[in-house]
Amino acid sequence: MMNRRYFLPVLWSVAGAASQAEQTNDPWPEDKLLQPAALSGMLRKGERPVIIAAGFPVLYRSKHISGARLTGPAGKPEGISQLKEAVAKLPKNTQIVVYCGCCPMAQCPNIRPAYRTLSQLGYTNVYVLDLPVNFHTDWEEKGYPVESSLPPR
C-alpha cells in the first residue's frame, strides 16, 4: 500500500502534468491568446477587429460582445460552414478575434475548430479571446461591453 505522504505529491504532479499537456494541445501560440481587458480596451478606443462568436445561438442571443458576428458552434460542420462564409470576403490580414465562452475553455468544443479553420484558410491575424471559465464570468461580470439580441422585457 502506498504511503499517503508520497501519494498526494505524486497525485498533484500527475494532475499538473495533465493540465500542462492540455494547455499545449491548443492550436494557437501563446501570443495569439487575447485577454478580455485588452479587447475591451481596444473597443473603448474605437478599434474594431472582426469579432466572431463561434458558439451556440442561444447564448449569443442572450448576451454577446458588442459588434460580434455569430457564426454558430464551430464544433459542428454547419458552424464551420457559417464561419467560412462570414470571413470569405475579408482580407487574409484582417484582425479577427474569435470566442465562444459556452463553458470552461479547456473543454470548449468550438474554440479550437474555429481557430484551426481560420488558420487553415490563411488568416494570419487571428486571436482567441481568453475566457477560462465562461463568457458570463470572464467578460459580462467584469462590465465589458455586451449587447443582446433578445427583445427588452
MIVO-620823 format. One line per field, with one value per atom (N, C-alpha, C, O): x, y, z; residue number from 1. Coordinates in steps of 0.02 Angstrom, whole numbers, plus 50000, padded with zeros to 5 digits. Example, Ala and Ser with C-alpha at 12.3 -4.5 7.8 and 13.67 -1.06 7.14 Angstrom:
BEGIN
xx = c(50660_50615_50660_50712_50642_50684_50645_50670) .
yy = c(49716_49775_49835_49834_49888_49947_50002_50057) .
zz = c(50390_50390_50390_50423_50354_50357_50394_50402) .
resi = c(1_1_1_1_2_2_2_2) .
//
This chain:
BEGIN
xx = c(50043_50000_50045_50094_50027_50067_50059_50003_50111_50111_50078_50094_50033_49998_50046_50034_50099_50148_50175_50193_50179_50204_50148_50158_50089_50034_50010_50002_49998_49972_50020_49998_50085_50130_50131_50135_50128_50126_50062_50063_50006_49942_49944_49922_49970_49974_50020_50006_50074_50120_50086_50093_50049_50014_49961_49954_49923_49871_49902_49875_49958_49992_50017_50012_50044_50069_50010_50016_49954_49895_49870_49852_49869_49848_49895_49872_49959_50009_50001_50005_49989_49980_49918_49917_49865_49803_49815_49790_49854_49867_49909_49900_49954_49997_49961_49989_49901_49862_49824_49793_49826_49791_49826_49888_49788_49819_49848_49883_49836_49861_49923_49929_49970_50027_50005_49954_50043_50025_50014_49971_50051_50043_49979_49965_49941_49877_49818_49760_49832_49781_49771_49816_49712_49697_49658_49607_49682_49649_49587_49588_49534_49472_49483_49455_49524_49537_49568_49554_49611_49643_49592_49594_49547_49496_49448_49430_49428_49384_49417_49384_49481_49518_49520_49513_49529_49529_49461_49458_49408_49340_49327_49296_49350_49341_49378_49355_49435_49474_49447_49472_49395_49366_49395_49376_49442_49469_49414_49379_49408_49354_49381_49373_49411_49429_49364_49312_49369_49311_49306_49352_49249_49240_49190_49134_49211_49169_49149_49192_49085_49058_49047_48999_49091_49089_49055_49075_49003_48968_48895_48875_48856_48787_48741_48748_48694_48650_48611_48601_48590_48551_48592_48566_48657_48700_48712_48712_48721_48732_48671_48678_48612_48551_48543_48519_48563_48557_48604_48581_48669_48718_48779_48799_48808_48870_48911_48886_48973_49016_48987_48967_48984_48957_48993_49054_48953_48979_49000_49022_48994_49014_48966_48906_48994_48954_48947_48997_48887_48875_48888_48860_48929_48938_48911_48907_48893_48867_48923_48982_48904_48953_49002_48983_49066_49118_49135_49174_49107_49117_49072_49075_49030_48984_48998_49017_48988_49001_48964_48992_48902_48865_48894_48892_48922_48956_49019_49034_49056_49117_49098_49132_49045_49022_49003_49021_48968_48948_49009_49011_49058_49120_49156_49177_49162_49195_49159_49191_49093_49053_49062_49066_49065_49072_49138_49141_49191_49257_49278_49331_49238_49257_49282_49328_49254_49272_49322_49339_49345_49392_49463_49482_49504_49575_49607_49586_49657_49688_49725_49740_49740_49774_49725_49748_49661_49611_49621_49632_49617_49621_49554_49501_49557_49497_49506_49559_49455_49454_49396_49339_49412_49361_49352_49399_49289_49274_49213_49173_49205_49145_49118_49068_49149_49127_49069_49038_49054_48998_49012_48967_49076_49096_49170_49200_49200_49272_49310_49298_49354_49389_49425_49430_49451_49487_49442_49467_49377_49330_49288_49245_49299_49256_49259_49313_49201_49201_49206_49210_49206_49202_49264_49279_49300_49354_49412_49439_49432_49488_49471_49511_49413_49396_49391_49409_49366_49360_49430_49442_49475_49543_49578_49609_49573_49606_49580_49619_49515_49484_49510_49529_49510_49533_49607_49626_49647_49718_49726_49766_49688_49693_49670_49692_49625_49602_49653_49644_49705_49758_49754_49792_49709_49705_49764_49776_49799_49863_49859_49907_49804_49798_49739_49696_49737_49681_49701_49755_49657_49668_49610_49553_49625_49574_49564_49611_49502_49486_49491_49457_49532_49543_49485_49480_49441_49384_49390_49355_49433_49447_49387_49383_49341_49282_49223_49198_49200_49146_49135_49166_49092_49081_49053_49075_49005_48973_49024_49028_49064_49112_49170_49190_49198_49259_49249_49297_49188_49175_49118_49128_49059_49000_49004_48990_49022_49026_49079_49075_49127_49179_49159_49197_49098_49072_49096_49090_49123_49145_49083_49030_49089_49029_48995_49025_48929_48888_48825_48805_48795_48729_48690_48718_48625_48580_48540_48526_48521_48478_48406_48363_48394_48327_48288_48318_48222_48183_48183_48185_48181_48179_48116_48063_48122_48064_48021_47970) .
yy = c(49941_50000_50062_50066_50111_50171_50216_50225_50243_50290_50355_50381_50382_50444_50502_50546_50501_50555_50560_50614_50504_50503_50506_50530_50482_50478_50548_50559_50594_50660_50699_50727_50703_50738_50707_50743_50641_50608_50626_50640_50625_50643_50714_50726_50761_50831_50837_50877_50800_50802_50777_50807_50723_50695_50744_50755_50773_50821_50882_50907_50906_50963_50947_50989_50888_50868_50862_50881_50835_50829_50898_50909_50944_51012_51045_51078_51037_51065_51035_51070_50970_50937_50964_50974_50975_51002_51070_51085_51112_51179_51177_51219_51131_51129_51099_51101_51073_51047_51102_51089_51163_51217_51232_51234_51244_51255_51325_51338_51370_51438_51448_51418_51489_51505_51553_51586_51556_51596_51670_51702_51696_51767_51781_51839_51729_51738_51732_51732_51727_51724_51795_51824_51823_51892_51896_51863_51936_51944_51988_52035_51974_52014_52089_52130_52108_52179_52213_52271_52177_52205_52217_52269_52169_52179_52235_52276_52237_52290_52358_52406_52362_52425_52445_52504_52396_52409_52438_52487_52408_52430_52500_52541_52515_52582_52635_52692_52616_52663_52670_52710_52632_52635_52586_52586_52545_52493_52440_52422_52417_52369_52308_52302_52261_52198_52161_52176_52115_52072_52024_51986_52025_51982_51928_51943_51866_51809_51768_51745_51761_51718_51649_51638_51602_51536_51486_51429_51510_51470_51458_51462_51445_51425_51486_51533_51485_51542_51564_51624_51517_51537_51580_51627_51566_51608_51676_51727_51676_51739_51784_51844_51756_51796_51827_51883_51790_51814_51874_51929_51864_51918_51898_51840_51947_51937_52001_52054_51996_52055_52103_52083_52166_52216_52213_52217_52207_52205_52136_52129_52086_52018_51990_52004_51949_51913_51841_51809_51815_51744_51701_51714_51650_51601_51533_51488_51525_51461_51417_51434_51361_51318_51287_51249_51305_51281_51208_51179_51178_51107_51064_51003_51097_51062_51084_51142_51040_51058_51121_51161_51129_51189_51253_51305_51249_51307_51325_51384_51274_51286_51317_51363_51293_51322_51396_51437_51411_51480_51524_51582_51496_51533_51549_51606_51500_51511_51564_51606_51561_51610_51681_51729_51686_51751_51786_51847_51747_51778_51777_51803_51747_51735_51797_51792_51855_51915_51960_52014_51936_51976_51966_51910_52019_52010_51963_51960_51925_51875_51904_51868_51970_52000_52037_52073_52028_52059_52035_51976_52082_52062_52031_52063_51968_51930_51906_51879_51916_51890_51840_51857_51779_51727_51706_51702_51694_51672_51627_51627_51590_51551_51568_51604_51542_51558_51517_51535_51461_51419_51382_51364_51370_51328_51342_51384_51308_51319_51307_51257_51352_51350_51284_51261_51254_51190_51136_51090_51140_51089_51113_51076_51174_51204_51164_51151_51144_51106_51150_51124_51216_51261_51303_51316_51323_51372_51344_51379_51283_51254_51242_51259_51213_51206_51274_51280_51325_51391_51419_51443_51416_51441_51402_51432_51336_51295_51312_51319_51320_51335_51401_51406_51452_51518_51515_51545_51479_51472_51434_51454_51380_51340_51380_51368_51428_51471_51525_51562_51530_51578_51644_51690_51650_51712_51713_51665_51768_51772_51815_51817_51849_51895_51875_51917_51812_51784_51777_51752_51800_51796_51759_51761_51724_51687_51727_51741_51744_51779_51730_51679_51747_51703_51708_51755_51658_51654_51587_51540_51584_51520_51488_51426_51528_51499_51496_51442_51554_51559_51633_51677_51647_51716_51759_51816_51732_51771_51793_51852_51746_51760_51803_51850_51786_51818_51880_51916_51894_51954_51996_52053_51967_52005_52030_52089_51988_52009_52062_52098_52068_52118_52186_52234_52189_52253_52272_52330_52224_52238_52243_52217_52276_52292_52229_52186_52226_52172_52201_52258_52161_52178_52113_52058_52121_52063_52065_52118_52006_52002_51987_51979_51984_51971_52037_52089_52034_52095_52115_52071_52180_52201_52176_52168_52164_52139_52195_52184) .
zz = c(50000_50000_50000_50037_49958_49951_50012_50037_50037_50093_50071_50017_50112_50095_50085_50044_50121_50116_50044_50022_50010_49942_49890_49834_49909_49863_49840_49780_49887_49868_49824_49774_49840_49794_49724_49674_49721_49656_49619_49559_49655_49625_49598_49542_49637_49614_49554_49508_49552_49495_49432_49379_49438_49381_49357_49297_49403_49385_49351_49302_49377_49346_49277_49232_49268_49201_49152_49094_49176_49133_49113_49055_49160_49146_49096_49049_49105_49059_48989_48939_48986_48921_48887_48826_48926_48898_48867_48813_48902_48877_48814_48770_48807_48748_48688_48633_48697_48640_48604_48553_48630_48596_48531_48528_48477_48412_48403_48354_48449_48443_48487_48540_48463_48505_48561_48555_48613_48671_48654_48684_48606_48589_48549_48533_48533_48499_48548_48527_48613_48665_48690_48720_48678_48695_48760_48768_48806_48870_48862_48822_48899_48894_48905_48869_48954_48967_48906_48891_48871_48811_48755_48723_48744_48693_48713_48671_48775_48798_48788_48767_48802_48791_48718_48702_48675_48603_48582_48544_48606_48588_48614_48580_48675_48704_48663_48658_48634_48593_48522_48482_48506_48439_48390_48331_48412_48368_48357_48404_48297_48281_48245_48184_48281_48248_48231_48259_48186_48172_48230_48244_48265_48323_48303_48282_48310_48291_48352_48389_48360_48413_48382_48344_48398_48368_48415_48421_48448_48498_48479_48421_48531_48522_48515_48553_48468_48456_48518_48528_48559_48619_48665_48695_48672_48714_48681_48716_48616_48580_48586_48599_48578_48583_48652_48659_48703_48772_48782_48799_48772_48778_48736_48734_48704_48666_48666_48684_48645_48641_48589_48534_48608_48562_48495_48491_48442_48375_48350_48293_48392_48371_48319_48319_48275_48224_48246_48265_48244_48261_48200_48146_48208_48155_48174_48133_48237_48261_48287_48281_48317_48350_48300_48256_48308_48262_48274_48236_48325_48336_48291_48294_48251_48206_48134_48123_48085_48015_47992_47955_48013_47992_48021_47990_48081_48111_48073_48063_48052_48013_47946_47922_47915_47851_47860_47818_47913_47926_47941_47920_47976_47989_47924_47913_47881_47817_47776_47745_47776_47740_47769_47732_47835_47868_47852_47850_47840_47828_47755_47738_47712_47643_47606_47566_47619_47582_47620_47597_47678_47717_47692_47672_47692_47676_47726_47784_47704_47747_47807_47855_47806_47863_47910_47955_47901_47945_48016_48029_48063_48133_48153_48150_48174_48193_48265_48283_48305_48373_48376_48362_48394_48397_48470_48509_48488_48556_48556_48509_48610_48622_48691_48696_48744_48811_48837_48887_48804_48825_48890_48927_48903_48959_48973_48939_49021_49029_48964_48929_48948_48883_48871_48814_48923_48916_48887_48855_48898_48873_48814_48789_48792_48740_48675_48649_48648_48586_48523_48468_48532_48475_48460_48402_48511_48500_48460_48417_48472_48435_48361_48318_48346_48274_48239_48180_48273_48242_48227_48171_48275_48264_48208_48164_48211_48160_48090_48043_48084_48019_47992_47934_48035_48013_47992_47942_48029_48012_47946_47904_47938_47877_47816_47760_47826_47771_47754_47705_47794_47779_47816_47801_47864_47903_47952_47988_47951_47988_48051_48090_48061_48117_48162_48177_48181_48219_48292_48309_48336_48408_48440_48416_48494_48533_48597_48634_48611_48673_48731_48731_48780_48837_48887_48926_48884_48930_48967_48951_49018_49050_49085_49088_49112_49147_49099_49083_49077_49027_49011_49042_48963_48941_48997_49007_49034_49087_49140_49158_49164_49217_49193_49227_49136_49113_49071_49057_49050_49010_49039_49060_49041_49061_49133_49146_49181_49251_49263_49314_49219_49227_49199_49201_49172_49147_49077_49057_49040_48972_48927_48944_48870_48829_48800_48768_48813_48787_48756_48769_48715_48688_48684_48688_48676_48674_48610_48583_48586_48528_48549_48506_48613_48639_48645_48660_48633_48643_48717_48760_48732_48803_48837_48806_48901_48939_48963_48996) .
resi = c(1_1_1_1_2_2_2_2_3_3_3_3_4_4_4_4_5_5_5_5_6_6_6_6_7_7_7_7_8_8_8_8_9_9_9_9_10_10_10_10_11_11_11_11_12_12_12_12_13_13_13_13_14_14_14_14_15_15_15_15_16_16_16_16_17_17_17_17_18_18_18_18_19_19_19_19_20_20_20_20_21_21_21_21_22_22_22_22_23_23_23_23_24_24_24_24_25_25_25_25_26_26_26_26_27_27_27_27_28_28_28_28_29_29_29_29_30_30_30_30_31_31_31_31_32_32_32_32_33_33_33_33_34_34_34_34_35_35_35_35_36_36_36_36_37_37_37_37_38_38_38_38_39_39_39_39_40_40_40_40_41_41_41_41_42_42_42_42_43_43_43_43_44_44_44_44_45_45_45_45_46_46_46_46_47_47_47_47_48_48_48_48_49_49_49_49_50_50_50_50_51_51_51_51_52_52_52_52_53_53_53_53_54_54_54_54_55_55_55_55_56_56_56_56_57_57_57_57_58_58_58_58_59_59_59_59_60_60_60_60_61_61_61_61_62_62_62_62_63_63_63_63_64_64_64_64_65_65_65_65_66_66_66_66_67_67_67_67_68_68_68_68_69_69_69_69_70_70_70_70_71_71_71_71_72_72_72_72_73_73_73_73_74_74_74_74_75_75_75_75_76_76_76_76_77_77_77_77_78_78_78_78_79_79_79_79_80_80_80_80_81_81_81_81_82_82_82_82_83_83_83_83_84_84_84_84_85_85_85_85_86_86_86_86_87_87_87_87_88_88_88_88_89_89_89_89_90_90_90_90_91_91_91_91_92_92_92_92_93_93_93_93_94_94_94_94_95_95_95_95_96_96_96_96_97_97_97_97_98_98_98_98_99_99_99_99_100_100_100_100_101_101_101_101_102_102_102_102_103_103_103_103_104_104_104_104_105_105_105_105_106_106_106_106_107_107_107_107_108_108_108_108_109_109_109_109_110_110_110_110_111_111_111_111_112_112_112_112_113_113_113_113_114_114_114_114_115_115_115_115_116_116_116_116_117_117_117_117_118_118_118_118_119_119_119_119_120_120_120_120_121_121_121_121_122_122_122_122_123_123_123_123_124_124_124_124_125_125_125_125_126_126_126_126_127_127_127_127_128_128_128_128_129_129_129_129_130_130_130_130_131_131_131_131_132_132_132_132_133_133_133_133_134_134_134_134_135_135_135_135_136_136_136_136_137_137_137_137_138_138_138_138_139_139_139_139_140_140_140_140_141_141_141_141_142_142_142_142_143_143_143_143_144_144_144_144_145_145_145_145_146_146_146_146_147_147_147_147_148_148_148_148_149_149_149_149_150_150_150_150_151_151_151_151_152_152_152_152_153_153_153_153) .
//
